[in-house]
Amino acid sequence: MIEASRVLHPLDEAANAVDKLVLYESAAELGGAIQTTWHAVERSLRLLVRADERAPEPVRLAALSPVDLPFPRVLETLRQRNLLTLDLAGRIYELSRAAERAAQGDVRASDADLAHGVVADLRREVHATVERPMQAVAHHAVETGAVEEPVHPVPPAPSRRAWVVAVAGVLVLALVAAGIYALLARRGNAAMKEAIAAYQARRMGAAEQGFRKVAEADSDNVTARLYLARIYRTQGRYREAGEVLQQATAKAPDDPDVLREVGHLFMALGRPVPAAARYERAVQLQPDEKMNWLGLIRALRAAGDPRVDQLVPRYESRFGPMPPEARPTSPAGATS
């Protein structure tokens, strides 16, 4: 069971450094705060992987070792388990780069805002994750009637020799599987890291090729498909974007990032009604992500849906004033 207090303990220990992100008095002090905050964030992410009982055992056992489980694989594992949103995963990766720059003396004021936001959102998402399994288990128990499961006959215990042989067989298979998994993971980590770096550098050709290789090698990699969908959509390659989003949806139908990206694609195709349905579901699943709300508001406004008038005050009470680009336009094109 995931315990939020244990997972977030490194962030609690780094509270002084997090405060310095706002109250720093010199570039050197900010650089130190960014590096300390980054190390705390990485430690919390590794503890989150370790605490996830549904994750593969070899991954959980390697979670606390940067050598056995490199940081990109930590992010990918959390994304695959739907324990981290794509947006936060991207900003965490940017924070890792900022910490590397800070170690070399390259400190930017924007890095302070990035680090502070990552800490706040990581706390929020971890607490949301803790609540999710408890609700799912309770719902499943009621839905399936597991609380009234009848008593089953107990089979006779196996002989000691049979038990020893069975355990030995399981251990051998586990060791073989762990070796294969580690080999594939190292290759996948490098490819994903290179693709993300290319995307961040706006080298879209290299990024597309990298994410395609990762997706082809790992059929469960939703993150690579999301990146591909974004590249295709921004390049006007809507058919290809739709194909990879269908694959991502099949793997993670209730992933808010997948739903939001599907909404973006429908908006690009001039279909605000189905877009609004995806954004609305994303808001239900992830109500603290303002991009879900902005997408829903834009889609409803484009569809002429009067519900938008009720959503704008709710958005502003939660996140503050609407950004200028999301405000309604007058017939002359000026924002109101």
C-alpha positions in Angstrom: 0.0 0.0 0.0 1.3 3.5 -0.9 1.8 5.7 2.1 1.9 9.4 1.0 3.9 10.5 4.1 6.6 7.9 3.4 6.8 8.7 -0.3 6.9 12.5 0.3 9.3 12.3 3.2 12.3 13.5 1.1 10.3 16.6 0.1 9.6 17.3 3.8 13.3 17.0 4.6 14.1 19.4 1.8 11.6 22.0 3.0 14.3 24.6 3.6 15.6 24.3 0.1 12.1 24.5 -1.3 11.6 27.8 0.6 14.9 29.1 -0.8 13.4 28.8 -4.3 11.3 31.8 -3.4 13.6 33.5 -0.8 17.0 33.0 -2.4 19.5 35.9 -2.1 22.0 34.9 -4.7 22.4 32.8 -7.8 24.6 30.4 -5.9 22.0 30.0 -3.3 19.3 29.4 -5.9 21.5 26.8 -7.7 22.0 24.9 -4.4 18.3 25.0 -3.7 17.4 23.7 -7.2 19.9 20.8 -6.9 18.6 19.8 -3.4 15.0 20.1 -4.5 15.7 17.9 -7.5 17.4 15.2 -5.4 14.4 15.2 -3.1 12.0 14.9 -6.0 13.9 12.0 -7.5 14.0 10.2 -4.2 10.3 10.6 -3.7 9.7 9.2 -7.2 11.8 6.2 -6.5 9.9 5.6 -3.2 6.7 5.8 -5.2 7.9 3.1 -7.5 9.0 1.0 -4.5 5.6 1.4 -2.8 3.6 0.4 -5.9 2.7 -3.3 -5.2 1.4 -3.7 -8.7 4.7 -2.9 -10.3 6.9 -5.7 -11.5 9.0 -7.1 -8.7 12.4 -6.6 -10.4 11.5 -2.9 -10.9 10.4 -2.4 -7.3 13.6 -4.0 -6.0 15.7 -1.8 -8.2 13.8 1.4 -7.5 16.2 3.0 -5.0 19.3 2.3 -7.1 20.1 4.9 -9.8 22.4 2.3 -11.4 19.9 -0.5 -11.6 17.0 1.7 -12.4 18.0 4.9 -14.3 15.9 8.0 -13.8 14.2 7.9 -17.3 13.0 4.4 -16.4 11.6 5.6 -13.1 9.5 8.2 -15.0 8.4 5.7 -17.6 7.4 3.1 -14.9 5.3 5.7 -13.1 3.6 6.8 -16.4 2.9 3.2 -17.3 1.3 2.6 -13.9 -0.7 5.9 -14.3 0.9 7.2 -11.1 2.2 10.4 -12.8 0.6 12.6 -15.4 2.4 13.3 -18.7 2.5 17.0 -17.9 4.2 16.5 -14.5 6.6 13.9 -15.9 7.7 16.4 -18.6 8.3 19.1 -16.0 10.2 16.7 -13.8 12.5 15.9 -16.7 13.0 19.6 -17.3 13.9 20.0 -13.6 16.5 17.2 -13.9 18.1 19.2 -16.7 17.9 22.4 -14.7 19.7 20.7 -11.8 22.4 19.6 -14.2 22.8 23.2 -15.4 22.9 24.5 -11.9 25.7 22.1 -11.0 27.7 23.8 -13.8 26.9 27.3 -12.6 24.1 28.0 -15.1 21.2 29.1 -12.9 18.0 30.7 -14.3 15.2 32.4 -12.4 12.6 30.4 -14.3 14.1 27.2 -12.8 13.0 28.3 -9.4 9.4 28.5 -10.6 9.7 25.2 -12.3 11.1 23.4 -9.2 8.5 25.0 -6.9 5.6 24.0 -9.1 7.0 20.4 -9.5 7.1 20.0 -5.7 3.5 21.3 -5.3 2.1 19.1 -8.1 4.0 16.0 -7.0 2.5 16.3 -3.5 -0.9 16.7 -5.0 -0.6 13.8 -7.4 0.8 11.4 -4.8 -2.1 12.2 -2.4 -4.6 11.6 -5.3 -2.9 8.3 -6.1 -3.2 7.1 -2.5 -7.0 7.6 -2.6 -7.5 5.9 -5.9 -6.7 2.2 -5.1 -8.8 2.3 -1.9 -11.8 3.5 -3.8 -11.3 1.0 -6.6 -11.0 -1.9 -4.2 -14.1 -1.0 -2.3 -16.1 -0.5 -5.5 -14.9 -3.8 -6.9 -15.8 -5.7 -3.7 -19.3 -4.3 -3.7 -19.8 -4.8 -7.5 -18.6 -8.4 -7.6 -20.0 -9.4 -4.2 -16.6 -10.5 -3.0 -17.6 -9.8 0.6 -20.0 -12.7 0.3 -17.7 -15.2 -1.3 -18.5 -18.7 -0.3 -16.1 -21.0 1.5 -14.0 -23.2 -0.8 -12.6 -26.6 0.1 -8.9 -26.5 0.9 -6.7 -28.8 -1.2 -4.3 -31.1 0.5 -0.8 -29.7 1.2 1.8 -30.7 -1.4 4.7 -32.9 -0.3 7.9 -31.3 0.9 9.8 -32.6 -2.2 7.2 -31.2 -4.6 7.3 -27.9 -2.7 11.1 -27.6 -3.0 11.0 -28.4 -6.7 8.3 -25.9 -7.3 10.1 -23.1 -5.4 13.3 -23.8 -7.3 11.6 -23.6 -10.6 10.0 -20.3 -9.7 13.3 -18.9 -8.6 15.0 -19.9 -11.9 12.3 -18.4 -14.0 12.4 -15.2 -11.9 16.1 -14.9 -12.4 15.9 -15.4 -16.1 13.0 -12.9 -16.4 14.8 -10.4 -14.3 17.9 -10.6 -16.6 15.9 -10.2 -19.7 13.9 -7.4 -18.2 17.0 -5.5 -17.1 18.6 -5.8 -20.6 15.4 -4.6 -22.4 14.9 -1.8 -19.8 18.5 -0.4 -20.3 17.9 -0.3 -24.1 14.4 1.2 -23.7 15.7 3.8 -21.2 18.4 5.1 -23.6 16.0 5.3 -26.5 13.3 7.1 -24.6 15.8 9.6 -23.0 17.2 10.4 -26.5 13.7 10.9 -27.9 12.6 13.2 -25.1 15.8 15.2 -25.4 15.2 15.6 -29.1 11.6 16.7 -28.5 12.8 19.3 -25.9 15.3 20.6 -28.4 12.5 20.9 -31.0 14.3 18.4 -33.3 11.0 16.8 -34.3 12.4 14.5 -36.9 14.7 12.8 -34.5 12.1 12.8 -31.8 9.5 11.2 -34.0 12.0 8.5 -35.1 13.0 7.8 -31.5 9.4 7.6 -30.1 8.4 5.3 -32.9 11.2 2.9 -32.1 10.2 2.9 -28.4 6.6 2.4 -29.2 7.4 -0.5 -31.6 9.6 -2.2 -29.0 7.2 -1.7 -26.1 3.5 -2.1 -26.9 2.5 -0.9 -23.4 4.4 2.4 -23.7 1.6 5.0 -23.7 3.9 8.0 -23.1 5.8 7.4 -26.4 2.5 7.3 -28.3 1.3 10.5 -26.6 4.5 12.3 -27.7 4.0 10.9 -31.2 0.4 12.1 -31.3 1.5 15.6 -30.3 4.1 15.7 -33.0 1.7 14.5 -35.7 -1.1 16.9 -34.6 1.1 20.0 -34.6 2.4 19.0 -38.0 -1.2 18.6 -39.3 -0.8 14.8 -39.7 -4.2 14.1 -38.2 -4.7 10.6 -39.5 -1.4 9.4 -38.0 -2.2 11.2 -34.7 -5.6 9.4 -34.6 -4.0 6.0 -35.1 -1.5 6.3 -32.3 -4.1 7.8 -30.0 -6.3 4.8 -30.7 -3.5 2.6 -29.5 -2.9 4.8 -26.4 -6.6 4.8 -25.6 -6.8 1.0 -25.8 -4.0 0.7 -23.2 -5.1 3.6 -20.9 -8.7 4.6 -21.6 -9.0 6.6 -18.4 -5.6 8.4 -18.6 -6.4 12.1 -18.4 -3.4 13.0 -20.7 -4.7 10.6 -23.3 -8.2 12.0 -23.1 -6.9 15.6 -23.3 -4.8 14.8 -26.3 -7.8 13.2 -28.1 -9.7 16.4 -27.3 -6.9 18.5 -28.8 -7.1 16.4 -32.0 -10.9 16.7 -32.3 -10.5 20.5 -31.9 -7.9 20.6 -34.6 -10.3 18.7 -36.8 -13.1 21.3 -36.1 -15.2 18.9 -34.0 -15.7 20.6 -30.6 -18.6 18.4 -29.4 -16.6 15.1 -29.2 -13.7 17.2 -28.0 -15.7 18.5 -25.1 -16.7 15.0 -24.1 -13.0 14.0 -23.7 -12.1 17.2 -21.9 -15.0 16.7 -19.5 -13.9 13.2 -18.7 -10.4 14.4 -18.1 -11.7 17.1 -15.7 -13.6 14.4 -13.8 -10.5 12.3 -13.5 -8.0 15.1 -12.9 -9.9 18.2 -11.6 -6.7 20.0 -10.4 -5.2 20.1 -13.9 -6.1 23.5 -15.4 -5.4 22.4 -19.0 -8.3 20.0 -18.8 -10.6 22.9 -17.8 -9.2 25.2 -20.4 -9.8 22.5 -23.1 -13.3 22.0 -21.9 -14.1 25.7 -21.9 -12.7 26.3 -25.4 -14.6 23.3 -26.8 -17.9 24.3 -25.2 -17.5 27.8 -26.5 -16.7 26.6 -30.0 -19.8 24.3 -29.9 -22.0 27.2 -28.7 -22.8 25.2 -25.5 -24.2 27.5 -22.8 -22.6 25.5 -20.0 -19.4 27.4 -20.7 -20.9 30.4 -18.8 -21.1 28.2 -15.6 -17.6 26.8 -16.0 -15.6 30.0 -16.4 -16.4 31.2 -12.8 -15.5 27.7 -11.5 -12.2 27.8 -13.4 -11.3 31.3 -12.1 -12.2 30.4 -8.5 -9.8 27.5 -8.7 -7.0 28.7 -10.9 -7.3 32.5 -11.1 -8.1 34.7 -14.2 -8.5 33.0 -17.5 -5.5 33.4 -19.8 -6.1 36.0 -22.6 -6.0 33.4 -25.3 -8.9 31.5 -23.7 -11.2 34.4 -23.4 -14.1 34.9 -25.8 -13.5 37.1 -28.8 -15.8 39.9 -30.1 -16.9 39.9 -33.7 -14.0 42.3 -34.5 -11.6 39.7 -33.0 -10.7 41.7 -29.9 -10.6 39.8 -26.6 -13.1 40.8 -24.0 
